[in-house]
Amino acid sequence: MSNIDEKINQLHEIVTPFDDFEDEALLDEIQGNIIKAHGRNHSVHLFLQFTGDPDLVKQGISQFTHKYITSALAQAEDGKRYRQNQTVPSKIFGNLFFTAAGYQYLGYDPTQISNDPSFLKGMKHPDVNSQLGDDVQQWEAGFQQEIHALVLLAGDKRVGPRTEEAKQLERKDPKKLRKQPFLLAQQIETIKEELQIIAKVVHEDIGYVLRSSETGEEIEHFGFRDGVSQPLFLKRDIDREREESDFSQWDPRAPLSLVLSKDPLGEKEESYGSFLVYRKLEQNVKGWKKDVEALAEKLKGSEKAEPALAGAYRMGRFQDGTPVVLEDKPNSQISHENNFNYAQDPQGQKCPFQSHSRKVNPRGESKNLDEEKMNRIVRRGINYGPLPSEEPETDAGLLFLCFQANLETQFNLMQQHWCNQRNFLRPDMGTDAVIGVEKKEVDANGNLVAVTESYKWPTKWGEAGQTQADFSHWVTMKGGEYFFAPSMSFLKSFLPEPRRDIVFRGEPKQEIQAAKDKINELRDYQARNWAIGLHGDTLEPDDFLNFFNQRHLEFEFYLLNQVQLGDSDAYDRNIRTLTRYIKDVRNKEIEESEYKIAELKEYQELNWAIGFDGETIQPDQFVRFFGERHLPFQFYVQNKTLSLGDQSAYNQNIDTLNDYISFLKD
């Protein structure tokens, strides 16, 4: 076993990057979002079916990876910059995952990745449906097609130095929170066009983070805090948890082997990936609320039987996160409490055995605790559809994503043997009251209706009496699939990585023209068979070498005089280098301009000043960006001290940048 394998199998806490960091090679090789959530408020999920020649698809995959896919190290670097109030690079966060069918299309034996039958068969297979309790007939059409890959793209509002301010405004208004940021929306259209070369999009999901209007914390459509009690891998997260807990009742730490699995197709010792489960779970908010109120009414013999407690019985926590095993009402003092287990409630008189959180995380009740903790999953879900306040019955819910090292012993075991079984954790207690049955039944009239199940609930919290009451399963599975998150080296292996440290002198348009002129000059020298790199008489660096050195470009010499160096192919190699350089400069400028357009649109929506900082009356980042490119800029500032321009300035500047992008593309 290699040193890196030993680390992954041990309870190894990764320290923060750049702070005596020893695992940069590992984080640079695994995709982001696996051991740490990407943290963006918005995401788009594109389900792909590959088309065309597999070798060309592979090249397209590498090209796409170089441009969009985010490694765990890049994610960590951005996180540190953000914490230090430094500028974070303007970039969409990206993941890329493959199904077994996708690997097969590319010419790989999927058993190289895993021999797990569920991964190899796919989630649509009847055997897998039977195990998980799904009904493919209820799935959305896109999920019923063969899926080869999933692209996850995530972003936030992009408004330069005022991004955090805009995000705070967004959190205060759920309608704004649901609205997709301009940057993500416009990038998705560009990405779809690029993907058409290698694949077709067979399904698309759009997600957003719901937040409590009171606390700003993440919630799901039934109103409960989301993302509670995750396995922790990073030292920063573990240290933060230790500030609130001594880990005496529950230790949330996990070895990397819980979530990382060796990628045999990767090119490095650190090549690891992770298995992803994707399930679109529709939540009937109106039906849930009605059943919670009905349960509270049935338990009204207790003065504490109210909807908050009835909902907590089902979920295992109150909406604010308070564990129902610790309290019979919401308690802000312990709403973030995670240092508990169920030893003090062996009969389920406080937290029923069928409650969701007790079913999916028994905290040592089901078997040996160390073994049970390796059954956990790493959740990365996000919401979709109308807001809970609209009480949607369909087309809203959770895009459930979870990572793990082993599908069979983690998600599949949890869903099949824990959630779907009436006899787990005690005989005849019922399935998971939230996700135990994720399909609907057909009633006598041929209509699909929620599956109803009978449960026994504590009549009074903490006492032995029980009340029997039916509760319907208001969560319906609408489609999903199993994926593997490949290592970065595998994804990049089909095409060399483009230059990222582009250094040029002067204004971009002039720089592009200067590189074109230098290409023409090289061709002229090639026709004359003249030396390049050093002057033939003085052996001093010539203009070609100086031009390349100033831009940190590799240069090939060709001399046949006092010094013999290189060969005649050097002309063509240098021309190719400059051609790639022109392309890189163009792409970088197009990308920067697209980001600036998105910022202008966000400023327009917020009616913020452009051109001058509203408080200091100093030129802002828009003026600098336009000025560096010799582009005309229209000001719009309206405050107590200055009135300049009008609201048409936003669109005029956007049109200017679109014209600039068109020029670059031509």
C-alpha positions as CSV (number, residue, x, y, z in Angstrom):
1,M,0.0,0.0,0.0
2,S,1.4,3.4,-1.0
3,N,1.9,6.3,1.5
4,I,-1.1,8.2,0.0
5,D,-3.3,5.1,0.3
6,E,-2.4,4.8,4.0
7,K,-3.3,8.4,4.5
8,I,-6.7,8.0,2.9
9,N,-7.5,5.0,4.9
10,Q,-6.6,6.7,8.2
11,L,-8.5,9.4,10.0
12,H,-6.2,11.9,8.4
13,E,-7.1,15.6,8.8
14,I,-6.0,17.6,5.8
15,V,-4.6,21.0,6.9
16,T,-5.5,24.2,5.2
17,P,-3.7,24.8,1.8
18,F,-0.6,27.0,2.0
19,D,-0.5,26.7,5.8
20,D,2.2,24.0,6.0
21,F,0.1,22.0,3.6
22,E,1.3,18.6,2.8
23,D,-1.4,17.2,0.5
24,E,-1.5,19.7,-2.4
25,A,-0.8,16.9,-4.9
26,L,-3.9,15.0,-3.7
27,L,-6.2,18.0,-3.8
28,D,-4.9,18.9,-7.3
29,E,-5.8,15.5,-8.5
30,I,-9.4,15.2,-7.2
31,Q,-12.3,17.3,-8.3
32,G,-13.7,20.0,-6.0
33,N,-17.1,19.6,-4.2
34,I,-16.2,16.2,-3.0
35,I,-14.5,16.7,0.4
36,K,-15.8,20.3,0.7
37,A,-19.0,21.7,-0.8
38,H,-18.6,24.3,-3.6
39,G,-20.6,26.8,-1.6
40,R,-22.3,28.5,-4.5
41,N,-26.0,29.5,-4.3
42,H,-26.9,28.4,-7.8
43,S,-26.1,25.4,-10.0
44,V,-27.1,23.9,-13.4
45,H,-26.9,20.2,-14.0
46,L,-26.5,19.1,-17.7
47,F,-27.0,15.3,-18.4
48,L,-25.1,14.3,-21.5
49,Q,-25.3,11.6,-24.1
50,F,-22.0,11.4,-26.1
51,T,-22.2,11.6,-29.9
52,G,-19.6,11.0,-32.6
53,D,-16.1,9.5,-32.7
54,P,-15.0,8.5,-29.2
55,D,-11.5,9.8,-29.7
56,L,-12.8,13.3,-30.6
57,V,-15.2,13.1,-27.6
58,K,-12.1,12.4,-25.4
59,Q,-10.3,15.5,-26.8
60,G,-13.5,17.5,-26.2
61,I,-13.6,16.2,-22.6
62,S,-10.0,17.4,-22.0
63,Q,-10.6,20.8,-23.6
64,F,-13.8,21.2,-21.5
65,T,-11.9,20.2,-18.3
66,H,-9.0,22.6,-18.9
67,K,-11.6,25.4,-19.2
68,Y,-14.3,24.6,-16.7
69,I,-13.6,21.8,-14.2
70,T,-12.4,22.9,-10.7
71,S,-9.9,20.8,-8.7
72,A,-10.2,20.5,-5.0
73,L,-6.9,22.5,-4.7
74,A,-8.2,25.3,-6.9
75,Q,-11.4,25.4,-4.7
76,A,-9.2,25.6,-1.6
77,E,-7.1,28.4,-3.0
78,D,-10.2,30.4,-3.9
79,G,-11.6,29.8,-0.4
80,K,-8.5,31.1,1.2
81,R,-8.5,34.2,-1.0
82,Y,-12.1,34.8,-0.1
83,R,-11.4,34.5,3.7
84,Q,-8.6,37.0,3.3
85,N,-10.8,39.4,1.4
86,Q,-8.6,39.0,-1.7
87,T,-10.0,39.0,-5.3
88,V,-11.2,35.6,-6.2
89,P,-10.8,34.7,-9.9
90,S,-13.9,35.2,-12.0
91,K,-14.8,31.6,-12.9
92,I,-17.7,29.3,-12.8
93,F,-17.3,26.2,-10.6
94,G,-17.4,22.9,-12.6
95,N,-17.6,19.1,-12.0
96,L,-17.7,16.3,-14.6
97,F,-18.9,12.8,-13.9
98,F,-19.3,9.6,-16.0
99,T,-21.7,6.7,-15.9
100,A,-20.7,3.1,-16.6
101,A,-22.3,3.6,-20.0
102,G,-20.2,6.7,-20.6
103,Y,-17.0,4.9,-19.8
104,Q,-18.1,2.1,-22.2
105,Y,-18.8,4.7,-25.0
106,L,-15.3,6.1,-24.5
107,G,-13.8,2.6,-25.0
108,Y,-13.1,1.7,-21.3
109,D,-14.3,-1.3,-19.4
110,P,-16.4,0.1,-16.6
111,T,-15.4,-2.8,-14.4
112,Q,-12.0,-1.1,-14.2
113,I,-13.8,1.6,-12.1
114,S,-16.0,-0.7,-10.1
115,N,-17.6,-4.1,-10.0
116,D,-20.6,-2.8,-8.1
117,P,-23.6,-4.2,-9.9
118,S,-25.7,-1.0,-9.4
119,F,-23.0,1.2,-11.0
120,L,-22.6,-1.2,-13.9
121,K,-26.3,-1.6,-14.5
122,G,-27.4,2.0,-13.9
123,M,-30.3,3.3,-11.8
124,K,-32.9,2.6,-14.5
125,H,-32.2,-1.2,-14.4
126,P,-35.1,-3.2,-13.0
127,D,-32.9,-4.9,-10.5
128,V,-31.8,-1.6,-9.1
129,N,-35.4,-0.2,-9.1
130,S,-36.5,-3.2,-7.1
131,Q,-33.7,-2.6,-4.5
132,L,-34.3,1.1,-4.1
133,G,-38.1,1.1,-4.3
134,D,-38.2,3.3,-7.5
135,D,-40.6,3.3,-10.3
136,V,-39.1,4.4,-13.6
137,Q,-42.5,5.0,-15.1
138,Q,-42.7,8.1,-12.8
139,W,-39.4,9.4,-14.0
140,E,-39.0,12.5,-16.2
141,A,-38.4,11.7,-19.8
142,G,-34.7,12.9,-19.9
143,F,-33.8,10.4,-17.1
144,Q,-35.3,7.5,-19.0
145,Q,-32.7,8.0,-21.8
146,E,-29.2,6.6,-21.7
147,I,-27.0,9.0,-19.9
148,H,-23.2,9.1,-20.3
149,A,-22.1,12.1,-18.3
150,L,-23.2,14.8,-15.9
151,V,-21.8,18.4,-16.0
152,L,-22.4,20.4,-12.8
153,L,-21.8,24.1,-13.0
154,A,-22.3,26.5,-10.1
155,G,-21.9,30.2,-9.5
156,D,-23.1,33.2,-7.5
157,K,-23.9,36.7,-8.3
158,R,-20.8,38.2,-9.9
159,V,-20.5,41.9,-9.0
160,G,-16.8,42.4,-8.5
161,P,-15.9,44.0,-5.2
162,R,-19.5,44.2,-4.1
163,T,-20.3,40.5,-4.6
164,E,-20.8,39.8,-0.9
165,E,-23.1,42.8,-0.6
166,A,-25.2,41.5,-3.5
167,K,-25.4,38.0,-1.9
168,Q,-26.6,39.5,1.3
169,L,-29.4,41.4,-0.5
170,E,-30.3,38.2,-2.3
171,R,-30.6,36.2,0.9
172,K,-33.1,38.7,2.3
173,D,-35.5,38.2,-0.7
174,P,-36.3,34.5,-1.6
175,K,-37.5,35.5,-5.0
176,K,-34.1,37.0,-5.8
177,L,-32.4,34.0,-4.3
178,R,-34.2,31.7,-6.8
179,K,-33.3,33.9,-9.8
180,Q,-30.2,32.6,-11.6
181,P,-27.2,34.9,-11.7
182,F,-26.6,36.6,-15.1
183,L,-23.0,35.1,-15.3
184,L,-24.2,31.5,-14.8
185,A,-27.1,32.0,-17.2
186,Q,-25.0,33.4,-20.0
187,Q,-22.2,30.9,-19.4
188,I,-24.6,28.0,-19.6
189,E,-25.6,29.0,-23.1
190,T,-22.0,29.3,-24.2
191,I,-21.2,25.9,-22.6
192,K,-24.1,24.2,-24.3
193,E,-22.9,25.4,-27.7
194,E,-19.4,24.1,-26.9
195,L,-20.7,20.7,-25.8
196,Q,-22.7,20.2,-29.0
197,I,-19.5,19.1,-30.6
198,I,-19.2,16.0,-28.4
199,A,-22.7,15.4,-26.9
200,K,-26.3,16.3,-26.7
201,V,-28.0,17.5,-23.5
202,V,-30.8,15.0,-22.7
203,H,-31.9,16.6,-19.5
204,E,-31.2,19.8,-17.5
205,D,-31.9,20.6,-13.8
206,I,-31.6,24.1,-12.3
207,G,-30.8,24.3,-8.6
208,Y,-30.7,27.1,-6.0
209,V,-30.0,27.3,-2.3
210,L,-33.0,28.0,-0.2
211,R,-32.3,30.0,3.0
212,S,-34.3,30.8,6.1
213,S,-35.6,34.4,6.0
214,E,-34.8,34.6,9.7
215,T,-31.3,33.1,10.0
216,G,-30.0,32.9,6.4
217,E,-29.2,29.3,6.9
218,E,-29.8,26.6,4.3
219,I,-33.2,24.9,4.4
220,E,-35.1,22.5,2.2
221,H,-38.7,22.7,0.9
222,F,-40.3,21.3,4.0
223,G,-38.6,24.1,5.9
224,F,-35.9,22.2,7.8
225,R,-32.3,23.2,8.1
226,D,-30.3,21.3,5.5
227,G,-26.7,20.0,5.4
228,V,-26.7,19.2,9.1
229,S,-24.3,16.6,10.5
230,Q,-21.9,16.0,7.6
231,P,-18.8,13.9,7.7
232,L,-15.8,16.3,8.2
233,F,-12.4,15.8,6.4
234,L,-10.7,19.2,6.5
235,K,-8.8,20.5,9.6
236,R,-10.5,23.9,9.3
237,D,-14.0,22.4,9.5
238,I,-13.0,20.0,12.3
239,D,-11.5,22.9,14.3
240,R,-14.6,24.9,13.9
241,E,-16.8,22.0,15.1
242,R,-14.5,21.5,18.1
243,E,-15.3,25.0,19.2
244,E,-18.9,23.8,19.8
245,S,-18.3,20.2,20.8
246,D,-15.8,17.9,22.6
247,F,-16.9,15.0,20.3
248,S,-17.8,13.0,23.5
249,Q,-21.2,11.8,22.2
250,W,-20.6,12.0,18.4
251,D,-17.4,12.4,16.5
252,P,-18.1,13.8,13.0
253,R,-14.6,13.2,11.6
254,A,-14.2,10.8,8.8
255,P,-11.2,9.3,6.9
256,L,-10.8,10.2,3.3
257,S,-11.6,6.5,2.5
258,L,-15.2,7.3,3.3
259,V,-15.5,9.4,0.1
260,L,-12.4,8.7,-2.1
261,S,-12.0,5.7,-4.4
262,K,-8.9,5.0,-6.5
263,D,-9.2,6.0,-10.1
264,P,-7.4,3.3,-12.1
265,L,-7.4,5.4,-15.2
266,G,-5.7,8.4,-13.5
267,E,-2.0,9.0,-14.3
268,K,-0.7,9.7,-10.7
269,E,-0.3,8.0,-7.4
270,E,-2.8,10.6,-6.1
271,S,-5.4,9.8,-8.7
272,Y,-8.7,9.4,-6.8
273,G,-12.3,10.0,-7.5
274,S,-15.6,9.4,-5.9
275,F,-19.0,7.8,-6.7
276,L,-21.9,10.1,-7.0
277,V,-25.6,9.3,-6.5
278,Y,-28.0,11.7,-8.2
279,R,-31.7,11.6,-7.4
280,K,-34.3,14.2,-8.2
281,L,-36.8,14.1,-5.3
282,E,-40.0,15.9,-5.8
283,Q,-41.5,17.3,-2.5
284,N,-45.3,17.9,-2.2
285,V,-45.1,20.8,0.3
286,K,-48.8,21.3,0.5
287,G,-49.4,17.6,1.3
288,W,-46.6,17.5,3.8
289,K,-47.9,20.5,5.7
290,K,-51.5,19.0,5.7
291,D,-50.3,15.7,7.2
292,V,-48.1,17.4,9.8
293,E,-51.1,19.5,11.0
294,A,-53.3,16.4,11.0
295,L,-50.7,14.5,13.2
296,A,-50.5,17.4,15.6
297,E,-54.3,17.4,15.8
298,K,-54.4,13.7,16.6
299,L,-51.8,14.2,19.3
300,K,-53.6,17.2,20.8
301,G,-54.2,15.4,24.1
302,S,-50.7,16.6,24.9
303,E,-50.4,20.4,25.3
304,K,-47.0,20.1,23.4
305,A,-48.4,18.3,20.4
306,E,-48.2,21.1,17.8
307,P,-47.1,21.2,14.2
308,A,-43.5,22.0,15.1
309,L,-43.2,18.9,17.2
310,A,-45.2,16.7,14.7
311,G,-42.8,17.7,12.0
312,A,-39.8,17.1,14.2
313,Y,-41.1,13.6,14.9
314,R,-40.9,12.9,11.2
315,M,-37.6,14.6,10.4
316,G,-35.7,14.0,13.7
317,R,-35.0,17.7,14.2
318,F,-37.1,20.8,14.4
319,Q,-37.0,23.2,11.5
320,D,-34.3,25.3,13.1
321,G,-32.1,22.2,13.6
322,T,-32.8,21.4,17.2
323,P,-32.5,17.6,17.7
324,V,-35.9,16.3,18.9
325,V,-34.1,13.7,21.0
326,L,-32.8,16.6,23.1
327,E,-35.7,19.0,23.2
328,D,-39.5,19.0,22.8
329,K,-39.5,22.4,21.2
330,P,-37.1,24.5,19.1
331,N,-34.2,25.9,21.1
332,S,-31.9,28.3,19.4
333,Q,-29.2,27.5,22.0
334,I,-28.8,24.0,20.6
335,S,-30.1,24.3,17.1
336,H,-26.6,23.6,15.8
337,E,-26.0,20.7,18.3
338,N,-24.4,17.7,16.8
339,N,-22.7,16.2,19.8
340,F,-25.4,13.6,20.7
341,N,-26.5,10.0,20.2
342,Y,-29.7,8.0,20.9
343,A,-28.5,6.2,24.1
344,Q,-30.8,8.4,26.2
345,D,-33.8,7.4,24.1
346,P,-33.6,3.6,23.7
347,Q,-37.4,3.2,23.2
348,G,-37.9,6.0,20.7
349,Q,-40.1,8.1,23.1
350,K,-38.4,11.3,22.1
351,C,-37.2,10.7,18.6
352,P,-39.2,8.0,16.8
353,F,-37.3,5.2,15.1
354,Q,-38.9,6.0,11.8
355,S,-37.7,9.7,11.9
356,H,-35.5,10.5,8.9
357,S,-32.4,11.6,10.8
358,R,-32.5,8.5,13.1
359,K,-32.9,6.1,10.1
360,V,-30.1,7.5,8.0
361,N,-27.6,8.2,10.9
362,P,-28.4,5.8,13.8
363,R,-25.2,6.9,15.6
364,G,-24.2,3.5,16.7
365,E,-27.7,1.9,17.2
366,S,-27.6,-0.5,14.3
367,K,-24.2,-2.1,14.7
368,N,-20.6,-1.5,15.7
369,L,-20.2,2.3,15.7
370,D,-16.9,2.4,13.7
371,E,-18.4,0.2,11.1
372,E,-21.6,2.1,11.0
373,K,-19.8,5.5,10.5
374,M,-18.3,4.1,7.3
375,N,-21.8,3.7,5.9
376,R,-22.3,7.5,5.9
377,I,-22.5,9.6,2.8
378,V,-21.4,13.1,1.9
379,R,-24.4,15.2,0.9
380,R,-24.3,17.9,-1.7
381,G,-28.0,18.5,-2.6
382,I,-29.6,21.7,-3.8
383,N,-33.2,22.8,-4.2
384,Y,-35.3,23.3,-7.3
385,G,-38.7,24.6,-8.3
386,P,-41.1,27.1,-6.8
387,L,-40.5,28.5,-3.3
388,P,-42.0,26.7,-0.3
389,S,-44.2,29.7,0.4
390,E,-46.1,28.9,-2.7
391,E,-46.9,25.4,-1.2
392,P,-46.1,23.6,-4.5
393,E,-47.5,20.1,-4.9
394,T,-45.3,19.1,-7.9
395,D,-42.2,20.3,-9.8
396,A,-40.3,21.4,-6.6
397,G,-38.0,19.7,-4.2
398,L,-34.4,18.5,-3.8
399,L,-31.8,17.6,-6.3
400,F,-30.1,15.1,-4.1
401,L,-26.4,14.5,-4.7
402,C,-24.1,12.4,-2.5
403,F,-20.5,11.3,-2.7
404,Q,-19.1,8.0,-1.4
405,A,-16.3,5.5,-1.9
406,N,-18.6,2.5,-2.1
407,L,-22.2,2.6,-3.5
408,E,-23.1,-0.8,-2.0
409,T,-22.1,-0.1,1.6
410,Q,-23.1,3.5,1.6
411,F,-26.0,5.0,-0.3
412,N,-27.6,1.7,-1.4
413,L,-27.4,0.2,2.0
414,M,-28.9,3.3,3.5
415,Q,-31.8,3.5,1.1
416,Q,-32.5,-0.2,0.7
417,H,-31.8,-1.6,4.2
418,W,-32.3,1.3,6.4
419,C,-34.9,3.8,4.9
420,N,-37.1,1.3,3.1
421,Q,-37.3,-1.4,5.8
422,R,-40.1,-1.3,8.4
423,N,-38.0,-3.4,10.8
424,F,-35.0,-1.1,11.0
425,L,-34.2,0.0,13.7
426,R,-36.9,-1.9,15.7
427,P,-39.5,-4.4,14.5
428,D,-42.5,-2.9,12.6
429,M,-41.5,0.7,13.3
430,G,-42.1,1.7,9.7
431,T,-40.0,3.0,6.8
432,D,-38.2,6.3,6.9
433,A,-41.0,8.8,7.4
434,V,-39.5,11.1,4.7
435,I,-37.8,9.1,2.0
436,G,-38.7,5.5,2.9
437,V,-41.0,5.1,-0.2
438,E,-40.2,7.3,-3.1
439,K,-42.9,6.2,-5.6
440,K,-46.6,6.8,-5.8
441,E,-49.5,4.3,-5.8
442,V,-52.3,4.0,-8.3
443,D,-55.7,4.5,-6.6
444,A,-59.1,2.9,-7.6
445,N,-59.6,5.7,-10.2
446,G,-56.3,5.2,-11.8
447,N,-54.7,8.3,-10.3
448,L,-51.2,8.4,-8.8
449,V,-51.4,9.2,-5.1
450,A,-48.8,9.3,-2.3
451,V,-48.1,6.1,-0.5
452,T,-49.7,6.1,2.9
453,E,-48.2,4.3,5.9
454,S,-49.3,3.7,9.5
455,Y,-46.9,4.7,12.2
456,K,-46.8,4.9,16.0
457,W,-45.9,8.3,17.4
458,P,-45.1,9.4,21.0
459,T,-48.3,10.7,22.4
460,K,-46.3,12.8,24.8
461,W,-42.6,13.6,24.2
462,G,-40.4,11.5,26.4
463,E,-43.2,9.2,27.7
464,A,-44.2,5.6,26.9
465,G,-47.7,6.2,25.4
466,Q,-48.1,5.9,21.6
467,T,-50.7,7.2,19.2
468,Q,-51.2,5.4,15.8
469,A,-51.5,7.8,12.9
470,D,-51.1,7.5,9.1
471,F,-48.7,9.6,7.3
472,S,-48.3,9.8,3.5
473,H,-44.9,9.8,1.7
474,W,-44.8,13.2,0.0
475,V,-41.4,12.7,-1.6
476,T,-41.4,11.1,-5.1
477,M,-38.3,10.0,-7.1
478,K,-38.4,11.7,-10.5
479,G,-35.2,10.3,-11.9
480,G,-31.5,9.8,-11.3
481,E,-28.3,7.9,-12.0
482,Y,-25.0,6.6,-10.6
483,F,-21.8,8.4,-11.6
484,F,-18.0,8.4,-10.9
485,A,-16.0,11.6,-10.5
486,P,-12.8,10.9,-12.4
487,S,-9.4,12.2,-11.4
488,M,-8.2,15.5,-12.9
489,S,-5.2,13.8,-14.7
490,F,-7.5,11.4,-16.5
491,L,-9.9,14.1,-17.6
492,K,-6.9,16.2,-18.8
493,S,-5.0,13.4,-20.5
494,F,-6.4,13.7,-24.0
495,L,-5.2,17.2,-24.8
496,P,-2.3,19.4,-23.4
497,E,-3.3,22.1,-21.1
498,P,-3.4,25.6,-22.6
499,R,-1.4,28.4,-21.1
500,R,-3.0,30.1,-18.1
501,D,-0.2,32.6,-17.2
502,I,-0.7,34.8,-20.3
503,V,1.6,37.8,-20.2
504,F,1.3,40.4,-22.9
505,R,2.3,44.0,-23.3
506,G,-0.1,46.8,-24.2
507,E,-3.7,46.7,-25.3
508,P,-5.1,43.3,-26.3
509,K,-6.2,44.2,-29.8
510,Q,-2.8,45.7,-30.5
511,E,-1.1,42.6,-28.9
512,I,-3.0,40.3,-31.2
513,Q,-2.0,42.4,-34.2
514,A,1.6,42.4,-33.1
515,A,1.6,38.6,-32.8
516,K,0.1,38.3,-36.3
517,D,2.8,40.7,-37.6
518,K,5.5,38.5,-36.0
519,I,4.0,35.4,-37.7
520,N,4.2,37.1,-41.1
521,E,7.8,38.2,-40.3
522,L,8.7,34.6,-39.5
523,R,7.2,33.4,-42.7
524,D,9.3,35.9,-44.6
525,Y,12.5,34.8,-42.8
526,Q,11.5,31.2,-43.6
527,A,11.3,31.9,-47.3
528,R,14.7,33.5,-47.1
529,N,16.2,30.8,-44.8
530,W,17.5,33.5,-42.5
531,A,18.6,32.9,-38.9
532,I,16.1,33.4,-36.1
533,G,16.9,33.9,-32.4
534,L,20.3,35.5,-32.6
535,H,21.7,38.1,-35.0
536,G,24.0,36.2,-37.4
537,D,26.9,38.7,-37.0
538,T,26.7,39.8,-33.4
539,L,25.0,36.8,-31.9
540,E,22.9,39.2,-29.8
541,P,19.2,38.3,-29.2
542,D,17.1,39.4,-32.1
543,D,13.6,40.8,-32.2
544,F,12.0,37.4,-32.4
545,L,13.7,36.1,-29.2
546,N,12.9,39.4,-27.4
547,F,9.3,39.2,-28.5
548,F,8.9,35.7,-27.2
549,N,10.8,36.3,-24.0
550,Q,8.7,39.3,-23.1
551,R,5.6,37.1,-23.2
552,H,7.2,34.1,-21.5
553,L,6.7,32.0,-24.7
554,E,9.0,29.1,-25.6
555,F,11.2,29.9,-28.6
556,E,13.0,27.6,-31.1
557,F,16.3,28.8,-32.5
558,Y,17.5,28.2,-36.1
559,L,21.1,29.4,-36.9
560,L,23.4,28.3,-39.7
561,N,26.3,30.7,-39.5
562,Q,29.1,31.0,-36.8
563,V,26.9,28.9,-34.6
564,Q,24.8,26.0,-35.9
565,L,21.6,25.6,-33.8
566,G,18.2,24.0,-34.4
567,D,16.7,23.1,-37.7
568,S,14.4,24.6,-40.3
569,D,11.3,23.3,-38.6
570,A,11.8,26.0,-35.9
571,Y,10.0,28.5,-38.1
572,D,6.8,26.4,-38.1
573,R,7.1,25.5,-34.4
574,N,7.4,29.2,-33.5
575,I,4.4,30.1,-35.8
576,R,2.3,27.5,-34.0
577,T,3.3,28.9,-30.6
578,L,2.2,32.4,-31.7
579,T,-1.0,31.0,-33.2
580,R,-1.8,29.4,-29.8
581,Y,-0.8,32.6,-28.0
582,I,-3.3,34.6,-30.1
583,K,-6.0,32.1,-29.4
584,D,-5.2,32.2,-25.7
585,V,-5.3,36.0,-25.6
586,R,-8.6,36.1,-27.4
587,N,-10.2,33.5,-25.2
588,K,-9.0,35.2,-22.0
589,E,-10.3,38.6,-23.3
590,I,-13.6,37.1,-24.3
591,E,-14.0,35.4,-20.9
592,E,-13.1,38.6,-19.0
593,S,-15.5,40.6,-21.2
594,E,-18.3,38.1,-20.6
595,Y,-17.8,38.4,-16.8
596,K,-17.8,42.1,-17.1
597,I,-21.1,42.0,-19.0
598,A,-22.6,39.9,-16.2
599,E,-21.4,42.4,-13.6
600,L,-23.0,45.3,-15.6
601,K,-26.3,43.4,-15.7
602,E,-26.2,42.7,-12.0
603,Y,-25.4,46.4,-11.3
604,Q,-28.3,47.4,-13.6
605,E,-30.7,45.2,-11.7
606,L,-29.6,46.8,-8.4
607,N,-29.4,50.3,-9.9
608,W,-25.9,50.8,-8.6
609,A,-23.5,53.5,-9.9
610,I,-21.0,52.7,-12.6
611,G,-17.9,54.7,-13.5
612,F,-17.3,56.2,-10.1
613,D,-17.4,54.6,-6.7
614,G,-20.5,55.9,-5.0
615,E,-18.7,57.0,-1.8
616,T,-15.2,57.9,-2.8
617,I,-15.9,59.3,-6.3
618,Q,-12.9,57.4,-7.5
619,P,-12.8,55.6,-10.9
620,D,-14.2,52.1,-10.4
621,Q,-13.3,48.7,-11.9
622,F,-15.5,49.3,-15.0
623,V,-13.7,52.5,-16.0
624,R,-10.3,50.7,-15.6
625,F,-11.4,47.7,-17.6
626,F,-12.7,49.8,-20.5
627,G,-9.8,52.2,-20.3
628,E,-7.2,49.4,-20.5
629,R,-8.8,48.3,-23.8
630,H,-9.3,51.8,-25.2
631,L,-13.1,51.2,-25.3
632,P,-15.6,54.1,-24.8
633,F,-17.4,54.0,-21.5
634,Q,-20.7,55.6,-20.4
635,F,-21.1,56.8,-16.8
636,Y,-24.2,56.5,-14.6
637,V,-23.9,58.0,-11.2
638,Q,-26.8,59.5,-9.2
639,N,-26.1,60.4,-5.6
640,K,-26.0,63.4,-3.2
641,T,-22.8,64.8,-4.6
642,L,-22.8,63.8,-8.3
643,S,-25.3,63.3,-11.1
644,L,-23.8,61.9,-14.3
645,G,-25.4,60.0,-17.2
646,D,-28.6,58.0,-17.2
647,Q,-29.7,54.4,-17.0
648,S,-29.1,53.8,-20.7
649,A,-25.4,53.7,-19.8
650,Y,-25.7,50.0,-18.7
651,N,-27.0,48.8,-22.1
652,Q,-24.6,51.1,-24.0
653,N,-21.6,49.6,-22.2
654,I,-22.9,46.1,-22.6
655,D,-23.3,46.7,-26.4
656,T,-19.7,48.0,-26.5
657,L,-18.4,44.8,-24.9
658,N,-20.5,42.6,-27.1
659,D,-19.0,44.4,-30.2
660,Y,-15.6,43.9,-28.7
661,I,-16.3,40.2,-28.2
662,S,-17.5,39.9,-31.8
663,F,-14.2,41.6,-33.0
664,L,-12.2,39.1,-31.0
665,K,-14.1,36.1,-32.4
666,D,-13.7,37.3,-35.9
